[in-house]
Amino acid sequence: MKKANDEVLAGKVPFRPRERCWPYGVPNFDVIALVEPYFIYQTPDKVVMISQGGPEIRHIYLNVSHSKNVEPSWYGESIGHYEGGDTLVVDTIGISTKSFIDSYRTPHTDQLHVVERFKLAADGMTVDISIFVEDPGAFTMPWSAVHRWRRVETTPLLMASCNENNGDFFSLGLAPVPEAAAPDF
C-alpha cells in the first residue's frame, strides 16, 4: 500500500480495478453495487450475481461443500445456503491475492475467508448485507461490516465493454488491462 500511495503522491494515476477492467474480488464486490446496478438470478443449484459495469459475474453454489483443493480465483469459491428461509449465507475461500479487500487497495493473503449474509428487508426494497472477514495473514483480528443495496426492478441489463479504447494513451504508467493467453472455459 505504501508503494501505491507513494506513486500517487509522485503524480501517477491511482489504480482502481474497474477502470482497468480488473475484477473486484470479494468482499469489494459487495461495495461496488452503490456505483452500478447488480442483477441477481437464482436457480435450484446456484445464485448468480451480475454487475453491469464489467460485467462482473459471480457464482454462488448452493447446498454443497467446499472443494478439497480450491483453485484461487478472483471471486474464490463461494458456497451458499439459506438460513431461516430468508437469509442467503455465502462462505467464500480461495480468493486470488491479485484482488483487494476494498477500493483503497488493501491487500490480503491466501488465507482470506469471507462470510456474507444477504437478507431482503421486510419492505422488499433493500438488501442488507452483513460481511465477516478474517485473514490471519493480513489482519490482527477478524472484522465485519454492514452494507445495504437498494432494490430497483426497472433497470435493464446493459452491455458494457471495458477493454476497447482503454489503453495508457498519455503514458501515465497505468496498470495493464488483463489479458488471457487462452480461454479459461
Buried (B, 14 or more C-beta within 10 A) or exposed (E): EEEBEEBEEEEEBBBEBBBBBBBBBBBBBBBBBEEBBBBBEEEEEBBEBBBBBBBBEBEBBBEEEBEEEBEBBBBBBBBBBEEEEEBBBBBBBBBBBBBBBBBEBEBBEBBBBBBBBBBBEEEEEBBBBBBBBBBEEBBEEEEEBEBEBEEEEEEEEEEEEBEEEEEEEEEEEBBEBBEEEEEEE
